[in-house]
């Protein structure tokens, strides 16, 4: 009887580990809230971040910052599987070659991407606050000093500035 109990316990532990690993793996299904148009409530008209819904294994995004009526920053972004199959954020500020940030965590309201080897940032975080708020931040170190930049967006129409 003890052998049977031990086998059942081993099987239960194995299943728990499998379900825990599957639940912890970053998943596209957790990112549906990111799709849409996000506007800065304090930025000039045209300061936006836009994301397409997941299709073909990717989400495509772009951001634009307007200051004094001029675009001062833009970025092309993509969330897709990298060459090793990890869900990753590909960042191309000002159209440079992409930097890759694998997802380390997703949930129904948050995603965290991290690349410790990148200069700055090393971490990118998006958090959805229902019903229509997106909080994001980038963080890391520059010259040994911690730095964090926060971004606040509200859901808006893609049609208007």
C-alpha positions in Angstrom: 0.0 0.0 0.0 2.8 2.4 0.7 4.3 1.9 -2.7 0.9 2.7 -4.3 0.6 5.8 -2.1 4.1 6.9 -3.1 3.3 6.4 -6.8 0.1 8.5 -6.5 2.0 11.2 -4.6 4.7 11.3 -7.3 2.2 11.5 -10.1 0.3 14.4 -8.3 3.6 16.3 -7.8 4.6 15.8 -11.4 1.2 17.1 -12.6 1.4 20.1 -10.2 4.9 20.9 -11.5 3.7 20.6 -15.2 0.6 22.8 -14.6 2.7 25.4 -12.6 5.3 25.6 -15.4 2.6 25.9 -18.1 0.9 28.7 -16.1 4.1 30.5 -15.6 5.2 30.5 -19.3 4.5 33.9 -20.9 1.5 33.6 -23.2 0.0 35.8 -26.0 -3.4 35.1 -24.6 -2.6 37.3 -21.6 -1.9 40.4 -23.9 -5.3 41.0 -25.5 -5.7 44.1 -23.4 -2.7 45.8 -25.0 -4.3 46.0 -28.4 -5.6 49.4 -29.4 -4.8 53.0 -29.3 -3.3 54.6 -26.2 -2.9 58.3 -25.7 -1.0 60.3 -23.3 -3.4 62.4 -21.2 -0.6 65.0 -20.5 1.3 64.9 -23.9 0.6 66.9 -26.9 -2.0 65.6 -29.5 -0.4 62.9 -31.5 1.6 61.4 -28.6 0.4 57.9 -28.8 1.2 54.2 -28.6 -0.8 51.8 -30.8 -0.8 48.0 -30.8 -2.5 45.6 -33.3 -4.3 42.5 -32.0 -2.4 39.2 -32.1 -2.5 37.8 -35.6 0.0 35.5 -37.3 2.0 35.1 -34.1 2.7 38.8 -33.7 1.5 42.0 -32.2 2.8 45.1 -34.0 3.2 48.4 -32.2 4.4 51.9 -32.7 4.8 54.9 -30.5 5.3 58.6 -31.2 6.1 61.5 -28.9 5.2 65.0 -30.0 6.7 68.1 -28.4 6.2 71.6 -29.7 4.3 70.3 -32.6 7.2 68.1 -33.7 7.8 64.4 -33.5 10.7 64.1 -31.1 10.7 60.3 -30.6 9.2 57.3 -32.4 9.6 53.6 -32.0 8.6 50.5 -33.9 7.8 47.5 -31.7 6.9 43.9 -32.2 5.9 41.1 -29.8 6.6 37.7 -31.2 8.4 34.5 -30.5 12.2 34.9 -30.8 14.5 32.3 -32.5 14.4 30.1 -29.4 10.6 30.2 -29.1 10.4 32.7 -26.2 7.7 35.4 -26.3 9.7 38.6 -26.7 9.5 42.3 -27.2 11.5 43.6 -30.2 12.2 47.4 -29.8 13.4 49.6 -32.6 13.6 53.2 -31.3 14.1 55.6 -34.2 14.2 52.6 -36.5 17.5 51.2 -35.4 18.3 47.4 -35.3 15.9 45.7 -32.9 16.8 45.0 -29.3 15.2 41.8 -28.0 13.6 41.6 -24.5 12.2 38.1 -23.7 9.0 38.0 -21.5 9.8 36.9 -18.0 6.1 37.1 -16.9 2.7 37.6 -18.3 -0.7 37.8 -16.5 -4.1 38.9 -17.5 -3.1 42.5 -16.6 0.7 42.8 -16.8 3.6 41.8 -19.0 7.3 42.1 -18.0 10.1 41.9 -20.6 13.8 41.8 -19.6 17.2 41.8 -21.2 19.9 42.3 -18.5 22.6 42.6 -21.2 21.0 45.6 -22.9 22.4 49.1 -22.2 19.2 50.8 -21.2 16.5 49.9 -20.4 17.0 46.4 -19.1 13.3 45.9 -18.3 10.0 47.0 -19.9 6.7 46.6 -18.1 3.2 47.2 -19.3 0.2 47.1 -16.8 -3.5 47.4 -17.7 -5.8 49.1 -15.2 -9.4 48.5 -16.1 -11.3 50.0 -17.6 -9.1 52.1 -19.9 -5.6 52.9 -18.4 -2.2 51.6 -19.5 0.8 52.2 -17.3 4.2 51.4 -18.6 7.7 51.9 -17.5 11.2 51.2 -18.5 14.0 50.7 -16.0 17.6 49.7 -15.6 20.9 51.1 -14.8 23.1 53.7 -16.6 26.6 54.1 -15.4 25.8 52.1 -12.3 22.8 54.3 -11.3 19.2 53.1 -11.3 16.9 54.8 -13.6 13.1 54.5 -14.3 10.9 56.3 -16.8 7.1 56.0 -16.3 4.4 56.4 -19.1 0.7 56.8 -18.6 -1.8 56.3 -21.3 -5.6 56.1 -21.7 -7.5 54.2 -24.3 -8.5 56.4 -27.2 -9.7 56.4 -30.8 -7.1 55.7 -33.5 -9.0 58.2 -35.7 -8.3 61.4 -33.8 -5.3 63.1 -32.4 
